[in-house]
Structures are given as C-alpha cells and as structure tokens.
Amino acid sequence: MEAAFDGFAVFEDYFPSMIQRLGSDGFMGELCNGFCLLMDVNKGVITFESLKRNTVFLGLEDLRDDEIVCMLLEGDLDGDGVLNQMEFCILMFRLSPGIMDGSKRWMEEMGVITF
C-alpha cells in the first residue's frame, strides 16, 4: 500500500514478511522475477525505456522522466546508466528498511559489527 506523506509516496515494506513466508531462496527468486519483468529482454538489463514502459504495471504511471532517471542512478553501481540483476537486487535490499534493520541486528548478535 502507498500513502501520501508531505507530498511523497510512502510504500509499506513487505520484504521482511515475504522472506519469512518464502524463505531466502524463494525471496531471491521473486526478486529475480521482478527484475525480469522490468528488464529490456533484448539487452538483459533494466533501461530507462524498459522502466518507463513498465511504470503502468507498477502503479507509477505518473512518474516524470527525471524521476525514472533518478531511480536508475540510485542503483547504478558501475555507471553504465542501466541496472543489471545484481544492481537491482542490491537496490531492493537497500530500499527496504525492514531488511536493513534486520541485517544490522543479526550482524550485531553475531558480533560482526556494533552500532
């Protein structure tokens, strides 16, 4: 679900509950399926054009071109202007506060890091 908050869309984070329900392998499979839905099938990556074309399916048909570019730039780790599958998955994890909080707690419990 989405709600308005000071003019911005706020999305409910379903990823933690999806991981619980699907398990880590099932969840990663779903992320890969999401990538495949958004990618340009000829190039094998998410491009500006493929993302713009699929905004209707995401319920984001009102996004401006500059907002789509910002979405790509947010996840584009190698600077090539597109998202490969790894960049997409990393971006999805980074955008999920529930996953990030859970991983911080897990790492603290394991003694790997302290905050």
Jmol script that loads the backbone (N, CA, C; Angstrom):
load data "model"
ATOM      1  N   MET A   1       0.837  -1.180   0.000  1.00  0.00           N
ATOM      2  CA  MET A   1       0.000   0.000   0.000  1.00  0.00           C
ATOM      3  C   MET A   1       0.878   1.238   0.000  1.00  0.00           C
ATOM      4  N   GLU A   2       0.299   2.277  -0.465  1.00  0.00           N
ATOM      5  CA  GLU A   2       1.036   3.525  -0.551  1.00  0.00           C
ATOM      6  C   GLU A   2       0.206   4.600   0.128  1.00  0.00           C
ATOM      7  N   ALA A   3       0.875   5.533   0.794  1.00  0.00           N
ATOM      8  CA  ALA A   3       0.192   6.640   1.446  1.00  0.00           C
ATOM      9  C   ALA A   3       0.970   7.911   1.161  1.00  0.00           C
ATOM     10  N   ALA A   4       0.275   9.021   1.161  1.00  0.00           N
ATOM     11  CA  ALA A   4       0.946  10.297   0.928  1.00  0.00           C
ATOM     12  C   ALA A   4       1.542  10.796   2.236  1.00  0.00           C
ATOM     13  N   PHE A   5       2.733  11.317   2.169  1.00  0.00           N
ATOM     14  CA  PHE A   5       3.408  11.865   3.330  1.00  0.00           C
ATOM     15  C   PHE A   5       4.200  13.064   2.866  1.00  0.00           C
ATOM     16  N   ASP A   6       3.724  14.260   3.215  1.00  0.00           N
ATOM     17  CA  ASP A   6       4.392  15.502   2.807  1.00  0.00           C
ATOM     18  C   ASP A   6       4.678  15.554   1.310  1.00  0.00           C
ATOM     19  N   GLY A   7       3.727  15.087   0.500  1.00  0.00           N
ATOM     20  CA  GLY A   7       3.873  15.150  -0.943  1.00  0.00           C
ATOM     21  C   GLY A   7       4.659  14.005  -1.560  1.00  0.00           C
ATOM     22  N   PHE A   8       5.167  13.088  -0.748  1.00  0.00           N
ATOM     23  CA  PHE A   8       5.920  11.944  -1.252  1.00  0.00           C
ATOM     24  C   PHE A   8       5.114  10.675  -1.046  1.00  0.00           C
ATOM     25  N   ALA A   9       5.313   9.725  -1.923  1.00  0.00           N
ATOM     26  CA  ALA A   9       4.674   8.420  -1.757  1.00  0.00           C
ATOM     27  C   ALA A   9       5.494   7.616  -0.758  1.00  0.00           C
ATOM     28  N   VAL A  10       4.822   6.993   0.187  1.00  0.00           N
ATOM     29  CA  VAL A  10       5.470   6.144   1.169  1.00  0.00           C
ATOM     30  C   VAL A  10       4.940   4.732   0.957  1.00  0.00           C
ATOM     31  N   PHE A  11       5.830   3.788   0.752  1.00  0.00           N
ATOM     32  CA  PHE A  11       5.437   2.425   0.466  1.00  0.00           C
ATOM     33  C   PHE A  11       5.653   1.546   1.683  1.00  0.00           C
ATOM     34  N   GLU A  12       4.702   0.667   1.930  1.00  0.00           N
ATOM     35  CA  GLU A  12       4.857  -0.283   3.013  1.00  0.00           C
ATOM     36  C   GLU A  12       5.889  -1.325   2.601  1.00  0.00           C
ATOM     37  N   ASP A  13       6.759  -1.661   3.506  1.00  0.00           N
ATOM     38  CA  ASP A  13       7.840  -2.596   3.247  1.00  0.00           C
ATOM     39  C   ASP A  13       7.358  -4.022   3.513  1.00  0.00           C
ATOM     40  N   TYR A  14       7.082  -4.760   2.437  1.00  0.00           N
ATOM     41  CA  TYR A  14       6.617  -6.140   2.551  1.00  0.00           C
ATOM     42  C   TYR A  14       7.754  -7.156   2.514  1.00  0.00           C
ATOM     43  N   PHE A  15       8.967  -6.709   2.249  1.00  0.00           N
ATOM     44  CA  PHE A  15      10.070  -7.652   2.076  1.00  0.00           C
ATOM     45  C   PHE A  15      10.313  -8.545   3.299  1.00  0.00           C
ATOM     46  N   PRO A  16      10.357  -8.009   4.524  1.00  0.00           N
ATOM     47  CA  PRO A  16      10.596  -8.903   5.670  1.00  0.00           C
ATOM     48  C   PRO A  16       9.547 -10.016   5.783  1.00  0.00           C
ATOM     49  N   SER A  17       8.283  -9.694   5.571  1.00  0.00           N
ATOM     50  CA  SER A  17       7.257 -10.736   5.661  1.00  0.00           C
ATOM     51  C   SER A  17       7.352 -11.707   4.489  1.00  0.00           C
ATOM     52  N   MET A  18       7.780 -11.227   3.330  1.00  0.00           N
ATOM     53  CA  MET A  18       7.981 -12.115   2.186  1.00  0.00           C
ATOM     54  C   MET A  18       9.109 -13.103   2.463  1.00  0.00           C
ATOM     55  N   ILE A  19      10.182 -12.630   3.091  1.00  0.00           N
ATOM     56  CA  ILE A  19      11.303 -13.510   3.412  1.00  0.00           C
ATOM     57  C   ILE A  19      10.857 -14.582   4.399  1.00  0.00           C
ATOM     58  N   GLN A  20      10.076 -14.179   5.397  1.00  0.00           N
ATOM     59  CA  GLN A  20       9.565 -15.161   6.363  1.00  0.00           C
ATOM     60  C   GLN A  20       8.705 -16.205   5.673  1.00  0.00           C
ATOM     61  N   ARG A  21       7.849 -15.780   4.788  1.00  0.00           N
ATOM     62  CA  ARG A  21       6.911 -16.682   4.128  1.00  0.00           C
ATOM     63  C   ARG A  21       7.576 -17.540   3.059  1.00  0.00           C
ATOM     64  N   LEU A  22       8.470 -16.944   2.250  1.00  0.00           N
ATOM     65  CA  LEU A  22       9.060 -17.649   1.113  1.00  0.00           C
ATOM     66  C   LEU A  22      10.408 -18.299   1.410  1.00  0.00           C
ATOM     67  N   GLY A  23      11.056 -17.853   2.474  1.00  0.00           N
ATOM     68  CA  GLY A  23      12.429 -18.276   2.725  1.00  0.00           C
ATOM     69  C   GLY A  23      13.372 -17.457   1.865  1.00  0.00           C
ATOM     70  N   SER A  24      14.649 -17.524   2.163  1.00  0.00           N
ATOM     71  CA  SER A  24      15.603 -16.666   1.451  1.00  0.00           C
ATOM     72  C   SER A  24      15.711 -17.033  -0.027  1.00  0.00           C
ATOM     73  N   ASP A  25      15.710 -18.330  -0.347  1.00  0.00           N
ATOM     74  CA  ASP A  25      15.814 -18.727  -1.753  1.00  0.00           C
ATOM     75  C   ASP A  25      14.574 -18.313  -2.539  1.00  0.00           C
ATOM     76  N   GLY A  26      13.403 -18.508  -1.952  1.00  0.00           N
ATOM     77  CA  GLY A  26      12.157 -18.113  -2.616  1.00  0.00           C
ATOM     78  C   GLY A  26      12.073 -16.613  -2.817  1.00  0.00           C
ATOM     79  N   PHE A  27      12.525 -15.862  -1.806  1.00  0.00           N
ATOM     80  CA  PHE A  27      12.513 -14.406  -1.902  1.00  0.00           C
ATOM     81  C   PHE A  27      13.447 -13.931  -3.012  1.00  0.00           C
ATOM     82  N   MET A  28      14.655 -14.506  -3.070  1.00  0.00           N
ATOM     83  CA  MET A  28      15.596 -14.114  -4.124  1.00  0.00           C
ATOM     84  C   MET A  28      15.025 -14.469  -5.497  1.00  0.00           C
ATOM     85  N   GLY A  29      14.312 -15.580  -5.579  1.00  0.00           N
ATOM     86  CA  GLY A  29      13.660 -15.942  -6.835  1.00  0.00           C
ATOM     87  C   GLY A  29      12.632 -14.908  -7.252  1.00  0.00           C
ATOM     88  N   GLU A  30      11.876 -14.408  -6.276  1.00  0.00           N
ATOM     89  CA  GLU A  30      10.885 -13.365  -6.568  1.00  0.00           C
ATOM     90  C   GLU A  30      11.549 -12.065  -6.989  1.00  0.00           C
ATOM     91  N   LEU A  31      12.670 -11.704  -6.357  1.00  0.00           N
ATOM     92  CA  LEU A  31      13.406 -10.506  -6.790  1.00  0.00           C
ATOM     93  C   LEU A  31      13.878 -10.676  -8.229  1.00  0.00           C
ATOM     94  N   CYS A  32      14.375 -11.849  -8.556  1.00  0.00           N
ATOM     95  CA  CYS A  32      14.835 -12.116  -9.929  1.00  0.00           C
ATOM     96  C   CYS A  32      13.671 -12.049 -10.913  1.00  0.00           C
ATOM     97  N   ASN A  33      12.503 -12.556 -10.499  1.00  0.00           N
ATOM     98  CA  ASN A  33      11.317 -12.445 -11.351  1.00  0.00           C
ATOM     99  C   ASN A  33      10.948 -10.983 -11.582  1.00  0.00           C
ATOM    100  N   GLY A  34      11.045 -10.169 -10.534  1.00  0.00           N
ATOM    101  CA  GLY A  34      10.765  -8.737 -10.663  1.00  0.00           C
ATOM    102  C   GLY A  34      11.725  -8.069 -11.628  1.00  0.00           C
ATOM    103  N   PHE A  35      12.994  -8.445 -11.533  1.00  0.00           N
ATOM    104  CA  PHE A  35      13.983  -7.904 -12.460  1.00  0.00           C
ATOM    105  C   PHE A  35      13.604  -8.263 -13.897  1.00  0.00           C
ATOM    106  N   CYS A  36      13.238  -9.517 -14.110  1.00  0.00           N
ATOM    107  CA  CYS A  36      12.895  -9.979 -15.469  1.00  0.00           C
ATOM    108  C   CYS A  36      11.679  -9.243 -16.029  1.00  0.00           C
ATOM    109  N   LEU A  37      10.751  -8.887 -15.165  1.00  0.00           N
ATOM    110  CA  LEU A  37       9.574  -8.137 -15.614  1.00  0.00           C
ATOM    111  C   LEU A  37       9.928  -6.723 -16.067  1.00  0.00           C
ATOM    112  N   LEU A  38      10.947  -6.141 -15.458  1.00  0.00           N
ATOM    113  CA  LEU A  38      11.300  -4.754 -15.742  1.00  0.00           C
ATOM    114  C   LEU A  38      12.395  -4.596 -16.798  1.00  0.00           C
ATOM    115  N   MET A  39      13.117  -5.657 -17.081  1.00  0.00           N
ATOM    116  CA  MET A  39      14.275  -5.523 -17.966  1.00  0.00           C
ATOM    117  C   MET A  39      13.880  -5.448 -19.443  1.00  0.00           C
ATOM    118  N   ASP A  40      14.784  -4.920 -20.205  1.00  0.00           N
ATOM    119  CA  ASP A  40      14.696  -4.945 -21.662  1.00  0.00           C
ATOM    120  C   ASP A  40      15.139  -6.342 -22.081  1.00  0.00           C
ATOM    121  N   VAL A  41      14.233  -7.112 -22.667  1.00  0.00           N
ATOM    122  CA  VAL A  41      14.544  -8.516 -22.973  1.00  0.00           C
ATOM    123  C   VAL A  41      15.665  -8.666 -23.992  1.00  0.00           C
ATOM    124  N   ASN A  42      15.884  -7.687 -24.828  1.00  0.00           N
ATOM    125  CA  ASN A  42      16.958  -7.757 -25.820  1.00  0.00           C
ATOM    126  C   ASN A  42      18.324  -7.435 -25.223  1.00  0.00           C
ATOM    127  N   LYS A  43      18.335  -6.591 -24.178  1.00  0.00           N
ATOM    128  CA  LYS A  43      19.604  -6.170 -23.573  1.00  0.00           C
ATOM    129  C   LYS A  43      19.912  -6.899 -22.281  1.00  0.00           C
ATOM    130  N   GLY A  44      18.903  -7.472 -21.634  1.00  0.00           N
ATOM    131  CA  GLY A  44      19.118  -8.211 -20.387  1.00  0.00           C
ATOM    132  C   GLY A  44      19.376  -7.333 -19.174  1.00  0.00           C
ATOM    133  N   VAL A  45      19.035  -6.052 -19.280  1.00  0.00           N
ATOM    134  CA  VAL A  45      19.199  -5.096 -18.174  1.00  0.00           C
ATOM    135  C   VAL A  45      17.966  -4.200 -18.117  1.00  0.00           C
ATOM    136  N   ILE A  46      17.809  -3.512 -16.996  1.00  0.00           N
ATOM    137  CA  ILE A  46      16.737  -2.520 -16.881  1.00  0.00           C
ATOM    138  C   ILE A  46      17.263  -1.208 -17.439  1.00  0.00           C
ATOM    139  N   THR A  47      16.614  -0.717 -18.469  1.00  0.00           N
ATOM    140  CA  THR A  47      16.992   0.542 -19.110  1.00  0.00           C
ATOM    141  C   THR A  47      15.954   1.603 -18.765  1.00  0.00           C
ATOM    142  N   PHE A  48      16.258   2.828 -19.113  1.00  0.00           N
ATOM    143  CA  PHE A  48      15.277   3.900 -18.940  1.00  0.00           C
ATOM    144  C   PHE A  48      13.988   3.545 -19.662  1.00  0.00           C
ATOM    145  N   GLU A  49      14.125   3.099 -20.895  1.00  0.00           N
ATOM    146  CA  GLU A  49      12.951   2.796 -21.713  1.00  0.00           C
ATOM    147  C   GLU A  49      12.133   1.642 -21.140  1.00  0.00           C
ATOM    148  N   SER A  50      12.816   0.589 -20.675  1.00  0.00           N
ATOM    149  CA  SER A  50      12.069  -0.553 -20.136  1.00  0.00           C
ATOM    150  C   SER A  50      11.387  -0.193 -18.823  1.00  0.00           C
ATOM    151  N   LEU A  51      12.044   0.622 -18.009  1.00  0.00           N
ATOM    152  CA  LEU A  51      11.430   1.040 -16.746  1.00  0.00           C
ATOM    153  C   LEU A  51      10.248   1.969 -17.008  1.00  0.00           C
ATOM    154  N   LYS A  52      10.414   2.892 -17.937  1.00  0.00           N
ATOM    155  CA  LYS A  52       9.317   3.800 -18.275  1.00  0.00           C
ATOM    156  C   LYS A  52       8.118   3.024 -18.819  1.00  0.00           C
ATOM    157  N   ARG A  53       8.378   2.061 -19.656  1.00  0.00           N
ATOM    158  CA  ARG A  53       7.321   1.241 -20.248  1.00  0.00           C
ATOM    159  C   ARG A  53       6.557   0.458 -19.171  1.00  0.00           C
ATOM    160  N   ASN A  54       7.233   0.064 -18.114  1.00  0.00           N
ATOM    161  CA  ASN A  54       6.624  -0.775 -17.085  1.00  0.00           C
ATOM    162  C   ASN A  54       6.080  -0.018 -15.881  1.00  0.00           C
ATOM    163  N   THR A  55       6.175   1.308 -15.890  1.00  0.00           N
ATOM    164  CA  THR A  55       5.658   2.064 -14.748  1.00  0.00           C
ATOM    165  C   THR A  55       4.163   1.850 -14.552  1.00  0.00           C
ATOM    166  N   VAL A  56       3.423   1.598 -15.618  1.00  0.00           N
ATOM    167  CA  VAL A  56       1.984   1.341 -15.520  1.00  0.00           C
ATOM    168  C   VAL A  56       1.732   0.096 -14.671  1.00  0.00           C
ATOM    169  N   PHE A  57       2.517  -0.954 -14.904  1.00  0.00           N
ATOM    170  CA  PHE A  57       2.357  -2.200 -14.145  1.00  0.00           C
ATOM    171  C   PHE A  57       2.723  -2.021 -12.679  1.00  0.00           C
ATOM    172  N   LEU A  58       3.578  -1.042 -12.399  1.00  0.00           N
ATOM    173  CA  LEU A  58       3.988  -0.770 -11.025  1.00  0.00           C
ATOM    174  C   LEU A  58       3.046   0.206 -10.317  1.00  0.00           C
ATOM    175  N   GLY A  59       2.079   0.735 -11.055  1.00  0.00           N
ATOM    176  CA  GLY A  59       1.187   1.738 -10.475  1.00  0.00           C
ATOM    177  C   GLY A  59       1.854   3.099 -10.352  1.00  0.00           C
ATOM    178  N   LEU A  60       2.885   3.321 -11.157  1.00  0.00           N
ATOM    179  CA  LEU A  60       3.666   4.558 -11.079  1.00  0.00           C
ATOM    180  C   LEU A  60       3.651   5.326 -12.396  1.00  0.00           C
ATOM    181  N   GLU A  61       2.536   5.235 -13.100  1.00  0.00           N
ATOM    182  CA  GLU A  61       2.462   5.845 -14.426  1.00  0.00           C
ATOM    183  C   GLU A  61       2.626   7.361 -14.425  1.00  0.00           C
ATOM    184  N   ASP A  62       2.513   7.996 -13.261  1.00  0.00           N
ATOM    185  CA  ASP A  62       2.664   9.448 -13.188  1.00  0.00           C
ATOM    186  C   ASP A  62       4.109   9.898 -12.980  1.00  0.00           C
ATOM    187  N   LEU A  63       5.039   8.954 -12.921  1.00  0.00           N
ATOM    188  CA  LEU A  63       6.445   9.337 -12.743  1.00  0.00           C
ATOM    189  C   LEU A  63       6.941  10.137 -13.937  1.00  0.00           C
ATOM    190  N   ARG A  64       7.673  11.203 -13.638  1.00  0.00           N
ATOM    191  CA  ARG A  64       8.298  12.004 -14.682  1.00  0.00           C
ATOM    192  C   ARG A  64       9.586  11.324 -15.142  1.00  0.00           C
ATOM    193  N   ASP A  65      10.041  11.693 -16.310  1.00  0.00           N
ATOM    194  CA  ASP A  65      11.276  11.119 -16.849  1.00  0.00           C
ATOM    195  C   ASP A  65      12.461  11.330 -15.906  1.00  0.00           C
ATOM    196  N   ASP A  66      12.569  12.509 -15.308  1.00  0.00           N
ATOM    197  CA  ASP A  66      13.697  12.770 -14.409  1.00  0.00           C
ATOM    198  C   ASP A  66      13.629  11.891 -13.162  1.00  0.00           C
ATOM    199  N   GLU A  67      12.435  11.530 -12.717  1.00  0.00           N
ATOM    200  CA  GLU A  67      12.290  10.632 -11.568  1.00  0.00           C
ATOM    201  C   GLU A  67      12.715   9.208 -11.933  1.00  0.00           C
ATOM    202  N   ILE A  68      12.420   8.795 -13.149  1.00  0.00           N
ATOM    203  CA  ILE A  68      12.846   7.474 -13.617  1.00  0.00           C
ATOM    204  C   ILE A  68      14.371   7.432 -13.717  1.00  0.00           C
ATOM    205  N   VAL A  69      14.960   8.499 -14.233  1.00  0.00           N
ATOM    206  CA  VAL A  69      16.422   8.586 -14.309  1.00  0.00           C
ATOM    207  C   VAL A  69      17.027   8.491 -12.910  1.00  0.00           C
ATOM    208  N   CYS A  70      16.428   9.176 -11.946  1.00  0.00           N
ATOM    209  CA  CYS A  70      16.927   9.128 -10.559  1.00  0.00           C
ATOM    210  C   CYS A  70      16.850   7.712  -9.990  1.00  0.00           C
ATOM    211  N   MET A  71      15.793   6.990 -10.321  1.00  0.00           N
ATOM    212  CA  MET A  71      15.659   5.609  -9.866  1.00  0.00           C
ATOM    213  C   MET A  71      16.805   4.763 -10.416  1.00  0.00           C
ATOM    214  N   LEU A  72      17.108   4.947 -11.682  1.00  0.00           N
ATOM    215  CA  LEU A  72      18.216   4.198 -12.289  1.00  0.00           C
ATOM    216  C   LEU A  72      19.552   4.587 -11.661  1.00  0.00           C
ATOM    217  N   LEU A  73      19.775   5.879 -11.478  1.00  0.00           N
ATOM    218  CA  LEU A  73      21.033   6.342 -10.906  1.00  0.00           C
ATOM    219  C   LEU A  73      21.234   5.839  -9.484  1.00  0.00           C
ATOM    220  N   GLU A  74      20.146   5.708  -8.735  1.00  0.00           N
ATOM    221  CA  GLU A  74      20.219   5.238  -7.346  1.00  0.00           C
ATOM    222  C   GLU A  74      20.832   3.840  -7.260  1.00  0.00           C
ATOM    223  N   GLY A  75      20.538   3.006  -8.234  1.00  0.00           N
ATOM    224  CA  GLY A  75      21.029   1.639  -8.184  1.00  0.00           C
ATOM    225  C   GLY A  75      22.200   1.329  -9.100  1.00  0.00           C
ATOM    226  N   ASP A  76      22.555   2.256  -9.977  1.00  0.00           N
ATOM    227  CA  ASP A  76      23.597   2.016 -10.988  1.00  0.00           C
ATOM    228  C   ASP A  76      24.983   2.117 -10.343  1.00  0.00           C
ATOM    229  N   LEU A  77      25.528   0.990  -9.958  1.00  0.00           N
ATOM    230  CA  LEU A  77      26.808   0.979  -9.249  1.00  0.00           C
ATOM    231  C   LEU A  77      28.015   1.111 -10.170  1.00  0.00           C
ATOM    232  N   ASP A  78      27.888   0.679 -11.406  1.00  0.00           N
ATOM    233  CA  ASP A  78      29.042   0.723 -12.307  1.00  0.00           C
ATOM    234  C   ASP A  78      29.006   1.892 -13.301  1.00  0.00           C
ATOM    235  N   GLY A  79      27.976   2.732 -13.204  1.00  0.00           N
ATOM    236  CA  GLY A  79      27.924   3.949 -14.008  1.00  0.00           C
ATOM    237  C   GLY A  79      27.579   3.762 -15.474  1.00  0.00           C
ATOM    238  N   ASP A  80      26.998   2.620 -15.831  1.00  0.00           N
ATOM    239  CA  ASP A  80      26.675   2.404 -17.243  1.00  0.00           C
ATOM    240  C   ASP A  80      25.266   2.862 -17.627  1.00  0.00           C
ATOM    241  N   GLY A  81      24.530   3.431 -16.668  1.00  0.00           N
ATOM    242  CA  GLY A  81      23.214   4.002 -16.968  1.00  0.00           C
ATOM    243  C   GLY A  81      22.067   3.009 -16.982  1.00  0.00           C
ATOM    244  N   VAL A  82      22.340   1.750 -16.679  1.00  0.00           N
ATOM    245  CA  VAL A  82      21.315   0.703 -16.635  1.00  0.00           C
ATOM    246  C   VAL A  82      21.513  -0.115 -15.362  1.00  0.00           C
ATOM    247  N   LEU A  83      20.519  -0.956 -15.048  1.00  0.00           N
ATOM    248  CA  LEU A  83      20.639  -1.833 -13.885  1.00  0.00           C
ATOM    249  C   LEU A  83      20.738  -3.276 -14.337  1.00  0.00           C
ATOM    250  N   ASN A  84      21.817  -3.940 -13.937  1.00  0.00           N
ATOM    251  CA  ASN A  84      21.882  -5.375 -14.157  1.00  0.00           C
ATOM    252  C   ASN A  84      21.181  -6.054 -12.980  1.00  0.00           C
ATOM    253  N   GLN A  85      21.093  -7.365 -13.022  1.00  0.00           N
ATOM    254  CA  GLN A  85      20.326  -8.075 -11.998  1.00  0.00           C
ATOM    255  C   GLN A  85      20.918  -7.873 -10.600  1.00  0.00           C
ATOM    256  N   MET A  86      22.212  -7.894 -10.466  1.00  0.00           N
ATOM    257  CA  MET A  86      22.850  -7.705  -9.156  1.00  0.00           C
ATOM    258  C   MET A  86      22.572  -6.304  -8.620  1.00  0.00           C
ATOM    259  N   GLU A  87      22.713  -5.287  -9.457  1.00  0.00           N
ATOM    260  CA  GLU A  87      22.443  -3.911  -9.022  1.00  0.00           C
ATOM    261  C   GLU A  87      20.989  -3.764  -8.586  1.00  0.00           C
ATOM    262  N   PHE A  88      20.075  -4.387  -9.317  1.00  0.00           N
ATOM    263  CA  PHE A  88      18.661  -4.336  -8.973  1.00  0.00           C
ATOM    264  C   PHE A  88      18.412  -4.964  -7.600  1.00  0.00           C
ATOM    265  N   CYS A  89      18.982  -6.136  -7.374  1.00  0.00           N
ATOM    266  CA  CYS A  89      18.780  -6.812  -6.086  1.00  0.00           C
ATOM    267  C   CYS A  89      19.386  -6.014  -4.935  1.00  0.00           C
ATOM    268  N   ILE A  90      20.572  -5.483  -5.136  1.00  0.00           N
ATOM    269  CA  ILE A  90      21.199  -4.652  -4.100  1.00  0.00           C
ATOM    270  C   ILE A  90      20.335  -3.442  -3.799  1.00  0.00           C
ATOM    271  N   LEU A  91      19.819  -2.795  -4.836  1.00  0.00           N
ATOM    272  CA  LEU A  91      18.960  -1.629  -4.651  1.00  0.00           C
ATOM    273  C   LEU A  91      17.708  -1.994  -3.863  1.00  0.00           C
ATOM    274  N   MET A  92      17.096  -3.119  -4.184  1.00  0.00           N
ATOM    275  CA  MET A  92      15.881  -3.532  -3.473  1.00  0.00           C
ATOM    276  C   MET A  92      16.168  -3.772  -1.992  1.00  0.00           C
ATOM    277  N   PHE A  93      17.306  -4.367  -1.691  1.00  0.00           N
ATOM    278  CA  PHE A  93      17.684  -4.568  -0.297  1.00  0.00           C
ATOM    279  C   PHE A  93      17.934  -3.238   0.406  1.00  0.00           C
ATOM    280  N   ARG A  94      18.639  -2.335  -0.271  1.00  0.00           N
ATOM    281  CA  ARG A  94      18.941  -1.032   0.325  1.00  0.00           C
ATOM    282  C   ARG A  94      17.683  -0.225   0.591  1.00  0.00           C
ATOM    283  N   LEU A  95      16.670  -0.392  -0.242  1.00  0.00           N
ATOM    284  CA  LEU A  95      15.441   0.389  -0.098  1.00  0.00           C
ATOM    285  C   LEU A  95      14.468  -0.209   0.908  1.00  0.00           C
ATOM    286  N   SER A  96      14.786  -1.351   1.475  1.00  0.00           N
ATOM    287  CA  SER A  96      13.909  -1.994   2.444  1.00  0.00           C
ATOM    288  C   SER A  96      14.431  -1.745   3.854  1.00  0.00           C
ATOM    289  N   PRO A  97      13.811  -0.814   4.578  1.00  0.00           N
ATOM    290  CA  PRO A  97      14.287  -0.558   5.948  1.00  0.00           C
ATOM    291  C   PRO A  97      14.169  -1.791   6.837  1.00  0.00           C
ATOM    292  N   GLY A  98      13.150  -2.621   6.608  1.00  0.00           N
ATOM    293  CA  GLY A  98      12.974  -3.822   7.419  1.00  0.00           C
ATOM    294  C   GLY A  98      14.114  -4.807   7.234  1.00  0.00           C
ATOM    295  N   ILE A  99      14.552  -4.983   6.010  1.00  0.00           N
ATOM    296  CA  ILE A  99      15.674  -5.888   5.751  1.00  0.00           C
ATOM    297  C   ILE A  99      16.947  -5.299   6.323  1.00  0.00           C
ATOM    298  N   MET A 100      17.162  -4.014   6.104  1.00  0.00           N
ATOM    299  CA  MET A 100      18.386  -3.390   6.590  1.00  0.00           C
ATOM    300  C   MET A 100      18.451  -3.425   8.113  1.00  0.00           C
ATOM    301  N   ASP A 101      17.342  -3.138   8.795  1.00  0.00           N
ATOM    302  CA  ASP A 101      17.324  -3.195  10.256  1.00  0.00           C
ATOM    303  C   ASP A 101      17.568  -4.613  10.745  1.00  0.00           C
ATOM    304  N   GLY A 102      16.931  -5.578  10.090  1.00  0.00           N
ATOM    305  CA  GLY A 102      17.116  -6.970  10.474  1.00  0.00           C
ATOM    306  C   GLY A 102      18.544  -7.431  10.296  1.00  0.00           C
ATOM    307  N   SER A 103      19.179  -7.022   9.200  1.00  0.00           N
ATOM    308  CA  SER A 103      20.560  -7.440   8.968  1.00  0.00           C
ATOM    309  C   SER A 103      21.506  -6.769   9.957  1.00  0.00           C
ATOM    310  N   LYS A 104      21.217  -5.534  10.341  1.00  0.00           N
ATOM    311  CA  LYS A 104      22.041  -4.873  11.355  1.00  0.00           C
ATOM    312  C   LYS A 104      21.945  -5.613  12.685  1.00  0.00           C
ATOM    313  N   ARG A 105      20.720  -5.984  13.078  1.00  0.00           N
ATOM    314  CA  ARG A 105      20.535  -6.716  14.337  1.00  0.00           C
ATOM    315  C   ARG A 105      21.255  -8.059  14.288  1.00  0.00           C
ATOM    316  N   TRP A 106      21.130  -8.763  13.164  1.00  0.00           N
ATOM    317  CA  TRP A 106      21.782 -10.062  13.020  1.00  0.00           C
ATOM    318  C   TRP A 106      23.294  -9.918  13.128  1.00  0.00           C
ATOM    319  N   MET A 107      23.838  -8.908  12.470  1.00  0.00           N
ATOM    320  CA  MET A 107      25.290  -8.704  12.499  1.00  0.00           C
ATOM    321  C   MET A 107      25.755  -8.315  13.902  1.00  0.00           C
ATOM    322  N   GLU A 108      24.949  -7.527  14.603  1.00  0.00           N
ATOM    323  CA  GLU A 108      25.288  -7.183  15.987  1.00  0.00           C
ATOM    324  C   GLU A 108      25.269  -8.429  16.867  1.00  0.00           C
ATOM    325  N   GLU A 109      24.241  -9.268  16.709  1.00  0.00           N
ATOM    326  CA  GLU A 109      24.140 -10.501  17.501  1.00  0.00           C
ATOM    327  C   GLU A 109      25.309 -11.429  17.239  1.00  0.00           C
ATOM    328  N   MET A 110      25.785 -11.447  16.026  1.00  0.00           N
ATOM    329  CA  MET A 110      26.906 -12.305  15.662  1.00  0.00           C
ATOM    330  C   MET A 110      28.241 -11.699  16.086  1.00  0.00           C
ATOM    331  N   GLY A 111      28.208 -10.441  16.555  1.00  0.00           N
ATOM    332  CA  GLY A 111      29.442  -9.771  16.981  1.00  0.00           C
ATOM    333  C   GLY A 111      30.288  -9.281  15.829  1.00  0.00           C
ATOM    334  N   VAL A 112      29.695  -9.210  14.630  1.00  0.00           N
ATOM    335  CA  VAL A 112      30.445  -8.768  13.452  1.00  0.00           C
ATOM    336  C   VAL A 112      30.640  -7.264  13.487  1.00  0.00           C
ATOM    337  N   ILE A 113      29.594  -6.530  13.840  1.00  0.00           N
ATOM    338  CA  ILE A 113      29.665  -5.068  13.919  1.00  0.00           C
ATOM    339  C   ILE A 113      28.900  -4.603  15.133  1.00  0.00           C
ATOM    340  N   THR A 114      29.176  -3.387  15.544  1.00  0.00           N
ATOM    341  CA  THR A 114      28.414  -2.758  16.615  1.00  0.00           C
ATOM    342  C   THR A 114      27.999  -1.370  16.169  1.00  0.00           C
ATOM    343  N   PHE A 115      26.809  -0.978  16.572  1.00  0.00           N
ATOM    344  CA  PHE A 115      26.298   0.354  16.225  1.00  0.00           C
ATOM    345  C   PHE A 115      26.110   1.164  17.471  1.00  0.00           C
TER     346      PHE A 115
END
end "model"
wireframe off; spacefill off
backbone 0.3
color backbone group
